[in-house]
Amino acid sequence: MAFVAESPGADIPRHVVLTLVVWAVWVAALWLGFGLKDRDRRTDLAFIFFVAAAMRATLLFTTPSLSDDAYRAVWDARLVHAGVNPYEYAPAASQTEPYRDDVIWPRVNHQEQRTPYPTFATLLSGAAYALLPERLVAMQGLAALADLLSAGLLAWLLARIGSDPRRSLAIAWSPIGALHFAHSGHNDAIMVAALVAAPLLLTFGRRYTAFVALGLATATKGLPALVLPAFVRAGGWVAVLFWAATCAILTLPFIRAGLGLVAGALTEAGGQRFNDSIYLLVERGVDLTLPGQGAMAANAVMAAVIVAATALTAVRTDGSPRGALVAGSWVLGAYILVAPVVEPWYFMWLAPLIALELLRPGARARSLAVLAWVWLAGVATLTDLTYLPGGASFWPAIRAIEYVPAYALLAAASVLFLRQRREKERLERHVPASQDFIGVGQGG
């Protein structure tokens, strides 16, 4: 990570190679760490989090070069502290002229649109800005701390559900998370921390507080609203009111913007395309036969897949805190597969799922499926090559390297899961009644 921190983004091919190397080290750490025998777990956890903190420290004071999102966060926070609503005015609006400078404002992305970030993300950026005004490191530090918090909460959750807390190295030692959060300052780390906090609170019976955490996650990124049905069986429908109240309360400081609260997000989502897979195939395929209708068809397929995934996971979850997080994670995974924009750090949304399912005894199919996310988390770095001059020509090869193995793993996992399910049903049909009675009587 120290080598990656020297000049990430300045020499893109070098950056990609080094990132793939540290990703390979992370994969090896997962393979070895998930197989550790019981020993002094406290010592192991201390080592895991010492390394995690060191990884992020090497990146924290580097100037973001892979993304300009941190500049937008500083700009929004500047407006908030000046009493200006960032949901009312775009950076290019004349009303913001008094707040422009020569350092932050020129690097703010999409200056024609109002802020796309939900309200909790904006409020936290404002809090970080209050501590370190006009400093990019404020946003980097906020994301890095949230990333470490995610790892800590995951370790606690794993211990609470009887699993090995050392599996938290799925987040703690992820170079992808460290790079895109501690270096680039993306607020997805806050969303992940809140998502992990929700099932942890459920293990203590704190149903309503768990849904407040889901509300914080939703008010950070928006997408966690999709995982809400996966948690309903564990928390109950009344708890949903706490989620709704949390989301509503967090909009109050900016309520004067009205529909402007979502205008930036809708504008940003309107026409962008990056690293899509199913969306691209549907769009191009439909355009061949019905020119100009591809995007509409792709959006329809995306909506149908997300609704189906949300409904299926809500029905199939077992009602446990662990089951809620696993089900919700698969909904986010389904979204990634059909989304028009898939950034490399999006795969960190699935890091808790990797910790819960990878190499889990008796869950070969699920472990195989999770390997798809492990693969994508690393090779998605190849998309940075498209920023080189003429780099757009790399897209077909990059998508093939990314998605062909990933979809093959998901397909193989589905076949294995169905085969195991049929075998289980066959065995259940052929168990003699006397044996079944004995099993029940013994608590089996």
TAQUIWO-V836927 format. One record per run of one state. SS is the DSSP state (~ for helix, > for strand, _ for the rest). FROM is the first residue (numbers start at 1). LEN is the number of residues. If there is no record, write none. Layout:
((SS;FROM;LEN) (SS;FROM;LEN))
//
This chain:
((_;1;1) (~;2;5) (_;7;5) (~;12;22) (_;34;7) (~;41;20) (_;61;8) (~;69;13) (_;82;12) (~;94;6) (_;100;5) (~;105;3) (_;108;11) (~;119;13) (_;132;4) (~;136;25) (_;161;4) (~;165;8) (_;173;2) (~;175;9) (_;184;4) (~;188;16) (_;204;3) (~;207;15) (_;222;1) (~;223;13) (_;236;1) (~;237;21) (_;258;2) (~;260;12) (_;272;2) (>;274;1) (_;275;3) (~;278;12) (_;290;4) (~;294;23) (_;317;4) (~;321;18) (_;339;2) (>;341;1) (_;342;2) (~;344;14) (_;358;6) (~;364;24) (_;388;3) (~;391;39) (_;430;3) (~;433;9) (_;442;3))
//
